[in-house]
């Protein structure tokens, strides 16, 4: 998502953020007191499996390992000296090792075959404090829409890798939690369930991503590359795209299975991941990558 599209939607996003805060207050994620909040907390507790974590607990424990990613893309100059394109895109990622490796979506750092010129990784601190660190693109695979970013651990806050789960064991109906930066509203949390498994998604270069996870957890532009957690707080997928008639969240989101992302990470560590630069084809459907 380029920054100009983000600006166009920020007014609506601000209204949505207000509604989200109100809902989170009821669930006890922010503020919120009284019998109504306690009743809903009790209901949510009964919804999670035995030993499972609430959305609040997952956010508190895992958000330090989730980051905002700001990618700056260079513009192109035509034969007449006119510059077009360029700008910034906002996405999400999550720390997977104390060495500074971060997983995200390929389209967060590669737009229609154009690789980001600069990548800034933003870590959440206490309250509203954040720390910005320069990141480098370690590897990109457009076929699976997975990318790896590397930061220098000495320049970043204490790295807190998030635990990775097993996406082959995901079941329809189990609760999930997403943390990301929808419409630039940094470090937001949403919750829902797994709506379906084994979905096929189209990658940025037109390839098919198999075993996708469908969820009704609210995800929007800016959530791209962020983690989808199960009730244990393990990452089971990378939030990748939505199906929408309006361009906004309609409760049909998709995530790349974490097993696929782990395989890409392992290839990177062996030096075999290859960055693919071909442009993505135009889709005629209503599924939107973001």
Backbone bond lengths (Angstrom), bond angles and torsions (degrees), N, CA, C in turn:
res aa  C-N    CA-C-N  psi(-1)  N-CA   C-N-CA  omega(-1)  CA-C   N-CA-C  phi
1 X - - - 1.456 - - 1.508 110.07 -
2 X 1.318 117.65 121.63 1.441 121.70 178.06 1.519 109.96 -79.07
3 X 1.323 117.07 158.19 1.456 121.70 -173.07 1.520 111.94 -65.77
4 X 1.341 118.24 -29.41 1.452 118.50 -179.07 1.518 111.44 -66.65
5 X 1.332 116.93 -34.86 1.448 119.57 176.84 1.523 110.85 -71.80
6 X 1.303 116.14 -32.99 1.466 120.47 176.92 1.518 110.21 -64.39
7 X 1.329 119.01 -42.71 1.458 122.52 179.95 1.514 110.34 -62.69
8 X 1.325 117.16 -40.28 1.451 121.04 -178.88 1.521 111.63 -61.69
9 X 1.329 117.42 -30.15 1.452 120.36 -176.05 1.513 114.58 -103.91
10 X 1.316 118.04 4.49 1.461 119.20 -172.07 1.516 113.05 -70.70
11 X 1.339 118.65 -30.44 1.459 119.98 179.69 1.511 110.18 -64.84
12 X 1.326 115.71 -48.01 1.457 119.56 177.32 1.514 110.35 -64.01
13 X 1.347 116.23 -37.44 1.461 120.06 178.80 1.509 112.02 -62.55
14 X 1.347 117.00 -37.43 1.461 120.70 -179.85 1.515 110.45 -64.68
15 X 1.353 116.47 -41.01 1.457 119.89 177.72 1.514 110.10 -63.54
16 X 1.356 115.36 -43.80 1.457 119.78 178.20 1.509 111.92 -61.86
17 X 1.336 116.17 -36.91 1.464 120.17 179.38 1.513 110.50 -63.10
18 X 1.352 116.24 -38.63 1.463 119.55 178.66 1.506 111.62 -62.53
19 X 1.350 116.05 -41.55 1.455 119.58 178.10 1.519 110.95 -65.73
20 X 1.361 115.89 -39.44 1.462 119.85 -179.86 1.525 110.50 -62.63
21 X 1.330 116.03 -43.50 1.464 119.83 -179.37 1.512 110.43 -61.15
22 X 1.371 115.68 -39.93 1.455 118.86 179.43 1.523 111.19 -62.77
23 X 1.335 116.24 -42.53 1.461 120.25 179.42 1.519 111.02 -66.24
24 X 1.337 116.08 -42.87 1.462 119.53 -179.90 1.516 111.29 -63.94
25 X 1.338 115.72 -32.21 1.460 118.73 178.17 1.519 110.07 -63.36
26 X 1.352 116.43 -38.61 1.458 120.40 178.65 1.518 110.66 -64.65
27 X 1.346 115.72 -41.00 1.461 119.92 -178.54 1.516 112.75 -77.55
28 X 1.339 117.57 -7.42 1.451 120.24 177.96 1.498 114.02 87.83
29 X 1.362 118.09 8.69 1.455 120.01 178.45 1.507 110.19 -73.93
30 X 1.353 117.14 -37.67 1.463 121.67 171.44 1.508 107.76 -132.96
31 X 1.317 117.22 142.61 1.456 121.84 173.41 1.513 111.87 43.72
32 X 1.353 115.77 -152.98 1.456 120.21 169.62 1.517 113.32 81.19
33 X 1.316 115.99 119.94 1.461 121.17 179.21 1.523 107.92 -138.53
34 X 1.321 117.13 178.66 1.447 120.87 173.99 1.512 112.37 100.20
35 X 1.364 114.12 172.05 1.449 121.05 -174.44 1.525 112.67 -66.49
36 X 1.346 116.36 -33.93 1.472 118.91 -179.33 1.519 110.53 -62.18
37 X 1.335 115.14 -46.05 1.467 119.02 179.37 1.511 111.38 -62.77
38 X 1.339 116.60 -40.39 1.466 120.50 -179.99 1.518 110.80 -64.69
39 X 1.349 116.25 -37.82 1.461 120.32 -179.04 1.523 110.89 -65.55
40 X 1.334 115.14 -42.57 1.460 118.69 -179.46 1.523 110.59 -67.69
41 X 1.346 116.13 -39.04 1.464 119.80 176.88 1.531 110.34 -58.20
42 X 1.340 115.87 -42.32 1.455 119.97 -179.98 1.521 110.33 -63.77
43 X 1.349 115.76 -42.25 1.457 119.69 179.62 1.518 111.04 -63.31
44 X 1.335 116.52 -41.67 1.460 119.87 -179.22 1.526 110.18 -67.40
45 X 1.324 116.53 -37.24 1.466 120.52 179.62 1.519 110.13 -61.50
46 X 1.352 116.58 -37.69 1.460 119.09 179.84 1.519 111.54 -73.81
47 X 1.362 116.54 -19.79 1.462 121.29 -179.56 1.521 111.39 -78.35
48 X 1.331 117.28 -30.05 1.453 120.25 -178.81 1.524 109.64 -81.19
49 X 1.341 116.74 148.51 1.469 120.05 179.70 1.522 110.85 -64.59
50 X 1.323 115.24 162.29 1.461 119.70 177.35 1.522 109.64 -56.60
51 X 1.313 116.14 129.19 1.450 120.42 -179.92 1.510 113.50 83.83
52 X 1.336 117.80 -2.08 1.457 121.11 -179.56 1.511 111.62 -77.31
53 X 1.327 115.51 161.34 1.454 122.21 179.07 1.524 110.28 -98.65
54 X 1.317 116.73 150.38 1.460 120.75 174.67 1.524 109.10 -79.27
55 X 1.324 116.83 167.75 1.467 121.15 176.90 1.523 110.40 -59.18
56 X 1.313 116.63 -38.39 1.462 121.23 179.15 1.522 111.16 -62.92
57 X 1.335 116.49 -45.62 1.466 120.56 -179.32 1.523 111.48 -65.33
58 X 1.341 116.77 -40.45 1.464 120.04 178.64 1.516 110.40 -63.63
59 X 1.321 116.73 -42.39 1.466 120.25 179.31 1.526 110.81 -62.40
60 X 1.334 116.27 -46.22 1.463 120.04 -178.32 1.526 111.61 -63.16
61 X 1.324 116.88 -39.47 1.456 120.83 -175.09 1.525 113.73 -83.62
62 X 1.338 117.25 -32.21 1.468 120.26 -171.69 1.525 115.35 -106.14
63 X 1.320 119.20 -21.34 1.468 119.69 -175.84 1.533 113.72 -59.61
64 X 1.363 120.60 -29.93 1.472 118.31 176.27 1.533 113.16 -62.35
65 X 1.331 117.00 -19.05 1.463 120.33 179.20 1.517 113.39 -96.23
66 X 1.340 117.03 0.24 1.462 122.25 178.96 1.534 108.25 -101.93
67 X 1.324 116.80 140.21 1.463 120.86 -176.33 1.527 110.98 -128.89
68 X 1.324 114.62 156.93 1.461 121.38 169.84 1.519 107.63 -94.91
69 X 1.324 116.70 138.89 1.462 121.45 -179.99 1.521 109.36 -119.07
70 X 1.329 116.14 122.61 1.461 121.76 177.68 1.523 107.35 -111.97
71 X 1.335 115.66 115.68 1.466 121.43 -177.94 1.526 109.56 -106.42
72 X 1.325 116.42 131.77 1.457 121.90 177.15 1.519 109.42 -106.94
73 X 1.330 115.82 123.58 1.459 121.32 -177.33 1.529 110.64 -106.58
74 X 1.334 117.12 138.23 1.462 120.20 178.71 1.518 110.45 -75.53
75 X 1.319 116.37 149.81 1.454 120.41 175.05 1.521 110.30 -82.92
76 X 1.327 117.05 167.68 1.456 121.97 176.81 1.524 109.28 -112.31
77 X 1.326 116.58 143.24 1.461 121.92 -178.71 1.518 109.67 -111.52
78 X 1.349 116.50 127.91 1.460 119.69 -179.44 1.522 111.06 -86.41
79 X 1.323 117.37 -176.23 1.458 122.85 -175.50 1.521 112.86 -66.12
80 X 1.327 116.51 -16.52 1.460 120.20 179.50 1.527 112.27 -97.16
81 X 1.348 115.70 4.28 1.452 119.45 178.45 1.516 113.94 84.53
82 X 1.346 117.31 8.93 1.453 120.78 179.53 1.528 109.96 -87.38
83 X 1.326 116.31 131.05 1.464 121.47 -179.21 1.518 110.51 -98.84
84 X 1.318 116.29 134.51 1.459 121.28 177.38 1.527 109.41 -134.74
85 X 1.321 115.20 165.50 1.461 119.67 -179.39 1.515 111.21 74.18
86 X 1.310 115.66 -154.50 1.455 120.09 -176.96 1.519 111.01 79.74
87 X 1.306 116.70 -172.07 1.461 121.51 -179.86 1.516 111.25 108.04
88 X 1.323 113.92 -166.81 1.455 120.00 -176.41 1.521 111.26 -122.71
89 X 1.312 115.70 151.66 1.451 123.11 173.25 1.516 109.55 -125.69
90 X 1.323 116.33 147.70 1.460 121.38 -178.87 1.520 109.45 -118.84
91 X 1.311 116.66 131.72 1.450 121.84 177.90 1.513 110.77 -144.83
92 X 1.314 115.54 -164.09 1.462 122.39 -175.94 1.525 108.42 -135.25
93 X 1.316 116.20 157.47 1.452 122.11 174.70 1.515 109.07 -152.47
94 X 1.329 116.66 178.30 1.462 119.02 177.81 1.525 109.75 -148.97
95 X 1.314 115.45 144.52 1.460 123.36 -176.00 1.523 109.81 -74.97
96 X 1.341 115.95 132.21 1.463 119.70 -179.53 1.531 112.76 -119.69
97 X 1.329 118.15 -5.13 1.463 119.64 176.48 1.520 110.41 -156.75
98 X 1.312 115.70 153.34 1.455 120.63 178.05 1.532 111.79 -72.15
99 X 1.334 116.52 -7.78 1.464 120.81 175.54 1.525 111.71 -77.23
100 X 1.335 116.51 -8.92 1.460 119.96 176.94 1.510 114.97 103.57
101 X 1.333 118.57 13.48 1.461 120.53 178.67 1.535 110.67 -83.43
102 X 1.330 114.74 137.25 1.459 122.47 -177.86 1.521 108.73 -130.09
103 X 1.328 117.25 131.30 1.459 122.00 176.44 1.525 110.11 -93.09
104 X 1.324 116.54 143.92 1.456 122.86 175.80 1.516 108.21 -157.07
105 X 1.321 117.44 -173.64 1.462 121.68 174.25 1.516 110.31 -85.32
106 X 1.328 116.03 147.57 1.468 120.33 176.57 1.522 111.15 -61.53
107 X 1.358 117.25 -38.12 1.463 118.48 -175.90 1.527 113.35 -72.77
108 X 1.326 117.12 -6.84 1.471 120.20 173.73 1.529 110.26 -72.89
109 X 1.340 116.32 -31.86 1.469 120.56 -177.05 1.523 112.76 -116.97
110 X 1.339 116.95 3.34 1.463 120.74 179.00 1.521 107.78 -142.17
111 X 1.322 116.88 113.80 1.455 121.99 -176.22 1.525 110.33 -111.05
112 X 1.349 116.02 109.46 1.469 120.98 -179.94 1.524 112.22 52.12
113 X 1.324 115.10 43.04 1.458 119.92 177.45 1.512 114.72 88.01
114 X 1.333 117.71 -5.38 1.458 121.22 -179.44 1.532 109.33 -100.42
115 X 1.325 115.87 119.84 1.458 120.98 -177.90 1.520 110.99 -80.85
116 X 1.320 116.24 142.27 1.461 121.10 179.67 1.524 111.06 -58.99
117 X 1.319 114.94 139.62 1.462 120.87 179.17 1.521 110.92 -78.27
118 X 1.322 115.82 -38.33 1.463 121.89 178.81 1.522 109.33 -137.51
119 X 1.323 115.83 145.02 1.457 121.70 177.41 1.521 108.82 -128.41
120 X 1.336 116.25 125.09 1.454 121.73 176.15 1.517 109.02 -112.17
121 X 1.317 116.91 129.08 1.466 122.82 179.79 1.522 108.35 -106.90
122 X 1.333 115.86 125.71 1.462 121.20 -176.41 1.530 109.18 -110.45
123 X 1.320 116.33 121.70 1.463 122.74 178.75 1.522 109.94 -99.65
124 X 1.321 115.80 141.22 1.455 121.04 177.23 1.515 110.47 -80.42
125 X 1.334 115.77 135.48 1.451 121.09 175.61 1.517 109.96 -112.51
126 X 1.321 116.65 -158.50 1.459 121.06 178.45 1.529 109.69 -70.94
127 X 1.325 116.21 136.71 1.461 120.05 179.02 1.520 110.97 61.99
128 X 1.332 114.96 -124.44 1.467 119.88 -179.52 1.524 112.61 -98.49
129 X 1.323 117.03 6.93 1.458 120.31 -178.72 1.530 111.13 -73.38
130 X 1.321 115.43 142.68 1.461 121.41 177.35 1.523 109.38 -137.91
131 X 1.313 115.88 160.50 1.467 122.56 176.53 1.525 108.41 -127.85
132 X 1.336 116.90 127.48 1.455 121.94 -179.80 1.521 110.43 -101.35
133 X 1.333 115.85 132.67 1.455 122.56 -178.30 1.533 108.67 -132.74
134 X 1.312 116.58 141.44 1.465 120.12 176.11 1.522 109.99 -75.56
135 X 1.322 115.74 131.75 1.456 120.61 178.64 1.519 111.10 -112.72
136 X 1.317 116.45 158.46 1.463 121.97 174.48 1.522 108.66 -120.21
137 X 1.320 116.53 146.73 1.457 121.34 179.70 1.526 108.37 -82.80
138 X 1.330 116.18 111.72 1.464 120.62 -177.14 1.519 112.20 -85.57
139 X 1.320 117.98 -28.80 1.453 121.05 -179.44 1.508 111.45 -172.26
140 X 1.326 116.95 146.88 1.460 123.03 -179.48 1.524 109.05 -137.24
141 X 1.326 116.96 133.22 1.460 121.60 173.51 1.523 107.88 -130.31
142 X 1.323 116.69 102.64 1.456 121.03 -178.54 1.518 112.47 -69.31
143 X 1.331 117.65 -22.07 1.465 120.46 -178.19 1.524 111.75 -68.40
144 X 1.310 117.47 -31.27 1.463 121.35 177.44 1.527 111.84 -110.38
145 X 1.339 116.56 -2.03 1.461 123.58 -177.69 1.530 111.57 57.04
146 X 1.320 114.97 43.54 1.460 121.22 178.15 1.528 108.85 -120.54
147 X 1.317 116.54 136.95 1.463 121.36 175.54 1.515 109.23 -136.64
148 X 1.320 115.29 154.87 1.458 121.60 178.32 1.522 108.56 -122.46
149 X 1.315 115.62 129.52 1.465 122.69 177.20 1.515 108.11 -112.66
150 X 1.323 116.27 144.21 1.465 121.34 -179.74 1.517 109.26 -118.47
151 X 1.329 116.36 132.59 1.458 121.88 172.27 1.518 108.72 -119.43
152 X 1.320 115.64 156.00 1.463 121.52 177.14 1.530 108.18 -79.97
153 X 1.333 118.81 114.89 1.469 120.42 -178.00 1.525 113.18 -56.30
154 X 1.325 117.10 -29.44 1.472 119.49 -179.04 1.520 112.11 -71.70
155 X 1.346 116.90 -19.18 1.456 121.22 179.59 1.526 112.77 -95.77
156 X 1.327 116.28 -13.46 1.459 121.67 -175.12 1.524 111.24 -102.83
157 X 1.339 117.00 163.05 1.470 119.29 170.96 1.525 109.19 -61.42
158 X 1.309 117.01 171.74 1.455 120.22 178.04 1.525 109.80 -54.82
159 X 1.319 116.33 119.19 1.457 120.42 -175.28 1.525 110.69 -74.47
160 X 1.322 115.21 133.05 1.457 121.49 -179.08 1.528 109.18 -123.52
161 X 1.342 117.40 85.93 1.465 120.08 -179.69 1.521 111.85 -57.89
162 X 1.325 115.69 142.44 1.461 119.80 176.93 1.524 108.59 -89.81
163 X 1.330 118.05 145.82 1.469 120.04 -179.98 1.524 111.11 -72.32
164 X 1.325 117.03 140.82 1.450 122.36 -179.88 1.523 110.12 -101.00
165 X 1.328 115.77 135.46 1.453 120.75 -177.62 1.520 112.27 -95.74
166 X 1.324 115.65 -158.73 1.464 123.45 -178.54 1.525 107.41 -122.96
167 X 1.340 116.73 103.93 1.464 119.63 -175.54 1.522 112.64 -70.98
168 X 1.334 117.92 -15.57 1.469 119.83 178.75 1.525 111.58 -71.25
169 X 1.321 116.95 -15.37 1.464 121.08 -178.16 1.522 112.92 -102.01
170 X 1.336 116.95 3.30 1.462 120.63 -179.35 1.523 110.06 -65.11
171 X 1.349 116.02 137.04 1.452 120.98 -178.78 1.523 110.68 -121.14
172 X 1.326 115.43 145.30 1.456 121.09 177.77 1.532 109.56 -61.73
173 X 1.315 116.16 133.63 1.459 121.31 177.91 1.510 114.89 98.04
174 X 1.340 117.41 -13.64 1.468 117.67 -179.85 1.527 110.77 -74.65
175 X 1.346 117.53 147.24 1.460 120.71 -177.68 1.524 112.49 -72.33
176 X 1.330 115.53 146.95 1.454 121.76 178.72 1.522 109.82 -139.04
177 X 1.336 114.63 159.03 1.469 121.69 179.68 1.522 108.54 -134.48
178 X 1.328 116.32 135.55 1.462 121.86 176.99 1.517 109.68 -114.89
179 X 1.336 116.10 138.71 1.458 121.66 174.20 1.521 107.01 -124.30
180 X 1.332 116.73 132.23 1.456 119.67 -178.63 1.506 112.71 -172.26
181 X 1.327 115.09 -159.42 1.465 121.49 -174.46 1.528 110.95 -128.40
182 X 1.334 117.67 62.80 1.464 120.82 -176.68 1.520 112.19 -63.33
183 X 1.341 116.06 127.55 1.459 121.96 -179.39 1.524 112.15 54.11
184 X 1.331 116.37 27.88 1.451 120.51 179.02 1.517 114.21 80.42
185 X 1.329 118.11 3.12 1.468 121.47 177.01 1.526 107.09 -82.03
186 X 1.331 114.69 92.52 1.457 120.29 -165.18 1.523 114.33 -64.45
187 X 1.327 113.14 142.68 1.459 124.65 173.79 1.539 112.40 54.46
188 X 1.321 114.37 54.04 1.466 121.68 176.13 1.527 109.64 -95.06
189 X 1.323 115.41 152.16 1.460 121.02 179.44 1.520 109.29 -121.13
190 X 1.331 116.53 144.33 1.461 121.76 173.30 1.521 107.74 -143.30
191 X 1.318 116.70 159.97 1.460 119.92 -177.16 1.521 110.60 -137.87
192 X 1.321 115.65 161.01 1.457 121.37 179.35 1.512 109.08 -176.79
193 X 1.316 115.89 -147.86 1.456 121.14 179.05 1.529 109.58 -133.21
194 X 1.320 115.57 168.43 1.462 120.58 170.31 1.524 106.78 -78.29
195 X 1.329 116.38 117.20 1.466 120.95 -177.55 1.519 112.22 -83.82
196 X 1.340 116.26 -31.92 1.468 120.82 -180.00 1.520 108.29 -166.00
197 X 1.315 116.45 162.37 1.459 122.56 175.81 1.530 108.56 -127.13
198 X 1.333 114.79 172.49 1.466 121.60 178.06 1.530 113.01 61.23
199 X 1.325 116.67 31.93 1.463 120.56 175.32 1.530 109.43 -80.39
200 X 1.324 116.56 149.54 1.457 121.29 174.83 1.522 108.80 -103.79
201 X 1.348 116.39 133.59 1.453 122.70 -178.98 1.521 109.23 -121.82
202 X 1.313 116.22 156.01 1.459 120.55 176.62 1.516 109.40 -95.63
203 X 1.322 116.04 127.07 1.467 121.44 -179.63 1.525 110.06 -79.78
204 X 1.337 118.35 170.39 1.470 121.07 180.00 1.523 114.47 -57.92
205 X 1.347 118.14 -26.10 1.470 118.90 -179.86 1.530 112.42 -102.65
206 X 1.345 115.67 13.17 1.452 120.16 176.14 1.507 115.15 91.09
207 X 1.328 118.15 -3.03 1.457 121.21 177.43 1.531 110.16 -72.82
208 X 1.310 116.39 164.41 1.463 121.50 179.28 1.526 110.26 -97.36
209 X 1.314 115.69 126.52 1.464 121.65 174.07 1.522 106.83 -97.30
210 X 1.329 116.52 118.94 1.456 120.43 -175.63 1.531 111.63 -94.16
211 X 1.322 114.51 165.11 1.479 122.89 175.00 1.519 113.20 62.66
212 X 1.334 116.46 29.52 1.460 120.06 179.82 1.518 111.81 -65.83
213 X 1.324 115.28 152.26 1.464 122.15 179.93 1.529 108.24 -104.81
214 X 1.325 116.96 124.73 1.469 121.33 176.11 1.523 108.78 -96.09
215 X 1.333 116.31 137.93 1.467 120.76 -178.87 1.520 110.86 -141.21
216 X 1.323 116.06 153.44 1.465 119.90 173.58 1.523 111.38 -100.52
217 X 1.346 117.39 6.21 1.473 119.79 173.38 1.530 107.82 -62.08
218 X 1.305 116.78 135.82 1.464 121.07 -175.38 1.525 111.02 -66.31
219 X 1.352 116.07 116.76 1.459 121.97 173.52 1.524 108.18 -132.93
220 X 1.318 116.20 144.54 1.454 123.57 -174.52 1.525 109.38 -141.09
221 X 1.349 118.13 173.54 1.465 119.86 174.12 1.530 110.92 -50.16
222 X 1.314 116.46 129.74 1.464 122.04 -174.70 1.523 111.69 108.84
223 X 1.355 116.40 -23.32 1.463 120.62 174.46 1.523 111.72 -78.47
224 X 1.331 117.25 -14.18 1.465 121.20 -177.17 1.521 111.97 -50.94
225 X 1.318 116.32 131.03 1.459 121.30 177.52 1.511 113.54 87.67
226 X 1.328 116.79 -4.76 1.456 119.98 -177.78 1.519 112.77 -84.25
227 X 1.332 117.19 163.71 1.462 121.13 -176.21 1.520 113.58 -82.03
228 X 1.327 115.30 144.10 1.457 122.61 168.33 1.525 106.24 -109.13
229 X 1.324 116.23 115.09 1.469 122.05 -174.96 1.520 111.37 -97.16
230 X 1.332 115.60 147.09 1.459 119.45 168.98 1.522 108.71 -87.98
231 X 1.325 117.48 -176.05 1.467 120.87 -174.48 1.522 113.00 -70.74
232 X 1.333 117.46 -11.91 1.469 120.39 175.86 1.524 111.12 -88.23
233 X 1.335 116.09 -8.09 1.461 119.50 -177.79 1.516 112.34 87.53
234 X 1.342 117.16 16.72 1.461 121.74 176.65 1.531 109.51 -96.19
235 X 1.318 116.96 144.25 1.463 120.87 178.89 1.525 109.59 -77.12
236 X 1.338 116.17 125.03 1.461 120.33 178.51 1.531 111.54 -111.78
237 X 1.334 116.94 -9.88 1.454 119.11 -179.97 1.514 112.48 -165.76
238 X 1.341 115.81 164.98 1.461 122.68 174.92 1.520 107.50 -111.06
239 X 1.320 117.36 116.16 1.457 121.79 -177.64 1.528 109.89 -59.54
240 X 1.355 116.52 126.23 1.461 119.10 -166.63 1.523 114.95 -126.17
241 X 1.328 119.08 -39.57 1.461 120.12 -177.43 1.516 110.35 -161.82
242 X 1.354 114.96 168.96 1.454 120.94 177.47 1.524 108.76 -128.47
243 X 1.322 116.15 156.43 1.460 121.74 169.15 1.517 106.37 -103.29
244 X 1.317 117.21 122.57 1.457 120.31 -172.20 1.516 111.61 -152.13
245 X 1.323 116.74 139.40 1.454 122.02 171.74 1.520 110.93 -88.77
246 X 1.340 116.13 -26.10 1.467 120.75 -175.65 1.518 113.27 -96.74
247 X 1.338 117.52 -17.14 1.454 121.11 -174.96 1.510 112.15 96.81
248 X 1.350 117.48 -10.22 1.458 122.23 177.61 1.514 111.16 -111.30
249 X 1.318 116.59 -178.04 1.452 120.84 -178.16 1.527 110.91 -66.93
250 X 1.323 115.91 129.75 1.454 121.59 174.83 1.527 110.81 -126.05
251 X 1.335 115.31 20.03 1.459 119.40 176.93 1.503 114.98 81.47
252 X 1.355 117.33 15.47 1.464 120.03 177.60 1.526 107.46 -127.39
253 X 1.311 115.73 92.04 1.457 121.51 -179.38 1.514 110.54 -115.39
254 X 1.332 115.81 160.34 1.457 120.78 -177.97 1.524 110.43 -133.96
255 X 1.323 115.24 146.44 1.459 121.29 -179.67 1.522 110.11 -130.36
256 X 1.334 115.69 140.31 1.464 121.35 173.16 1.530 107.55 -69.88
257 X 1.320 119.38 129.30 1.470 120.13 -178.92 1.523 111.33 -60.91
258 X 1.316 116.54 139.58 1.462 120.41 -175.58 1.531 110.99 -64.50
259 X 1.331 118.37 -27.67 1.463 120.11 177.82 1.530 110.94 -60.63
260 X 1.336 116.92 -37.96 1.458 121.24 177.51 1.517 110.41 -65.74
261 X 1.345 116.44 -43.67 1.461 120.81 -179.25 1.525 111.59 -64.99
262 X 1.330 116.99 -39.29 1.468 121.12 179.08 1.524 110.62 -63.52
263 X 1.328 116.66 -39.43 1.464 120.08 177.93 1.527 110.15 -62.30
264 X 1.339 117.07 -39.29 1.461 120.49 177.97 1.525 110.59 -66.69
265 X 1.326 116.65 -39.71 1.461 120.52 179.28 1.521 110.65 -63.32
266 X 1.323 116.20 -40.70 1.462 120.34 179.33 1.521 111.08 -66.06
267 X 1.331 117.24 -36.97 1.458 120.28 176.14 1.523 110.47 -64.98
268 X 1.318 116.14 -39.16 1.463 119.95 178.80 1.522 110.13 -60.90
269 X 1.322 116.08 -44.60 1.459 120.30 -178.71 1.532 111.49 -63.56
270 X 1.343 116.10 -26.76 1.462 119.19 177.90 1.521 111.63 -91.32
271 X 1.351 115.18 -2.00 1.459 120.44 176.97 1.506 114.62 81.47
272 X 1.340 118.05 18.70 1.457 119.51 -174.94 1.518 114.59 -107.82
273 X 1.337 118.43 -2.84 1.461 119.64 177.44 1.509 109.19 -73.15
274 X 1.314 116.58 131.83 1.457 121.08 -179.56 1.513 110.08 -112.97
275 X 1.325 116.57 133.84 1.454 121.61 177.99 1.517 109.29 -77.54
276 X 1.343 116.42 125.28 1.448 121.06 -179.12 1.522 108.87 -103.86
277 X 1.321 117.55 130.07 1.447 120.90 -169.31 1.528 114.48 -111.82
278 X 1.347 119.01 3.52 1.444 117.63 -177.01 1.522 110.71 -68.95
279 X 1.347 116.00 149.92 1.464 121.00 -177.29 1.524 110.13 -74.43
280 X 1.315 115.27 150.34 1.452 120.06 179.31 1.516 110.04 -78.02
281 X 1.336 117.15 141.18 1.454 120.06 177.83 1.516 110.97 -73.58
282 X 1.313 117.04 158.57 1.450 120.84 177.37 1.519 109.41 -76.07
283 X 1.314 117.56 131.33 1.458 121.65 -179.55 1.514 109.78 -93.69
284 X 1.321 116.40 140.15 1.458 120.37 179.00 1.528 111.61 -94.93
285 X 1.326 117.96 -4.30 1.437 121.39 -179.24 1.513 112.17 -88.84
286 X 1.350 115.46 -171.68 1.454 120.67 -178.42 1.513 112.30 -102.70
287 X 1.333 117.94 5.67 1.451 120.83 177.89 1.522 109.46 -79.49
288 X 1.321 116.41 126.96 1.457 121.43 -174.36 1.512 111.15 -115.90
289 X 1.315 118.04 124.71 1.452 121.25 168.36 1.520 107.41 -81.59
290 X 1.338 117.30 149.38 1.472 117.60 -178.37 1.508 111.27 -147.32
